[in-house]
């Protein structure tokens, strides 16, 4: 059974964890104003999360990405998306290093 992200904010609370084989998260929906609620709802489910951040994945707030990564998802990205994420990661590492050097 697969849980897709047809999500209604402020939906009914579940009394027990529902089990699914796969839970698919779309980055566009995570980026929306209700994205935090979506991620919280998914964290209450049991199953393997598949996360497709998409080309706008870099626009998803950091706290939401971290919450998704805490679920140990399978990432569904194409080559250009993977390269973009890697470049940003390298840039942030260099920026942190630069700030530490300049701050000393």
Secondary structure as the mmCIF struct_conf table of DSSP 4:
data_model
#
loop_
_struct_conf.conf_type_id
_struct_conf.id
_struct_conf.beg_label_comp_id
_struct_conf.beg_label_asym_id
_struct_conf.beg_label_seq_id
_struct_conf.end_label_comp_id
_struct_conf.end_label_asym_id
_struct_conf.end_label_seq_id
STRN STRN1 UNK A 2 UNK A 3
TURN_TY1_P TURN_TY1_P1 UNK A 9 UNK A 10
HELX_LH_PP_P HELX_LH_PP_P1 UNK A 12 UNK A 14
BEND BEND1 UNK A 15 UNK A 16
STRN STRN2 UNK A 19 UNK A 26
HELX_RH_AL_P HELX_RH_AL_P1 UNK A 27 UNK A 31
BEND BEND2 UNK A 32 UNK A 32
TURN_TY1_P TURN_TY1_P2 UNK A 33 UNK A 34
HELX_RH_AL_P HELX_RH_AL_P2 UNK A 35 UNK A 43
TURN_TY1_P TURN_TY1_P3 UNK A 44 UNK A 44
BEND BEND3 UNK A 45 UNK A 45
STRN STRN3 UNK A 46 UNK A 52
TURN_TY1_P TURN_TY1_P4 UNK A 55 UNK A 56
HELX_RH_3T_P HELX_RH_3T_P1 UNK A 57 UNK A 59
BEND BEND4 UNK A 60 UNK A 60
HELX_RH_AL_P HELX_RH_AL_P3 UNK A 62 UNK A 69
TURN_TY1_P TURN_TY1_P5 UNK A 70 UNK A 71
HELX_LH_PP_P HELX_LH_PP_P2 UNK A 73 UNK A 73
STRN STRN4 UNK A 74 UNK A 75
HELX_RH_AL_P HELX_RH_AL_P4 UNK A 79 UNK A 103
#
